Amino acid sequence: MADEGATPRELILESCRRNNPDLLDEVLAQQRSPPQIAALLNRTVDGVGNGALHIAATYGSYEVLDMLLDQEGLEIDNFDRMEKDTPLHKAVRHVNELGKERWDEGLRIVDILLDAGCDPRIRNKAKLKPVELADPRNVALRDMLRKAEFAMMAGDDVVQEDDDEGPTGSGSESD
């Protein structure tokens, strides 16, 4: 009987737990195309339904998160089976577990997920958004999540200020 090594899925999950971008790169390099990479990553879950992003966010694996989020076609707002948490919920829980002196380190994890487009408005099984999970004393985290939520709700409705000092007025020719 041949001795088999770990499967690609097991290696991906291990790279997420240990923040091992070299291992992740090795596994992804064995795939032939971006759609195959996305399919593998999107199907990779542990026994309780945590995907690669969930695990990387839970363990604060910044470098692996960065690599994962660069993969075209990766689902970023999927739910785990137990709590129906998104990776952003997991990241907030991770920050809460850090000591107050390490909160800034944890903010990087939340920030990279928000920058990739994770939706801070999604509620989990307990009907909580990520901001509602955040430690009330962590003002920076709560502000980051609120600003991201507002930006998503406002979408293109937010007026961008121009530095252009062009003509002012109504723009109508019949003032």
HUFENGI-V532764 format. One record per backbone hydrogen bond with DSSP energy under -1.0 kcal/mol. NH is the residue of the N-H (numbers start at 1). CO is the residue of the C=O. Records with the same first field share a line. If there is no record, write none. Layout:
# HUFENGI-V532764
NH=CO / CO
This chain:
# HUFENGI-V532764
11=7
12=8
13=9
14=10
15=11
16=12
17=13
18=14
20=15
24=20
25=21
26=22
27=23
28=24
29=25
31=28
37=33
38=34
39=35
40=36
41=37
42=38
43=39
46=50
49=46
55=51
56=52
57=53
58=54
59=55
61=56
62=60
65=61
66=62
67=63
68=64
69=65
71=68
74=71
80=85
81=48
90=86
91=87
92=88
93=89
94=90
95=91
96=92
97=93
102=99
103=100
106=102
107=103
110=106
111=107
112=108
113=109
114=110
115=111
116=112
117=114
118=113
122=119
124=128
125=83
127=124
132=129
133=130
134=130
138=135
139=137
142=138
143=139
144=140
145=141
146=142
147=143
148=144
149=145
150=146
151=147
152=148
153=149
154=150
155=151
157=154
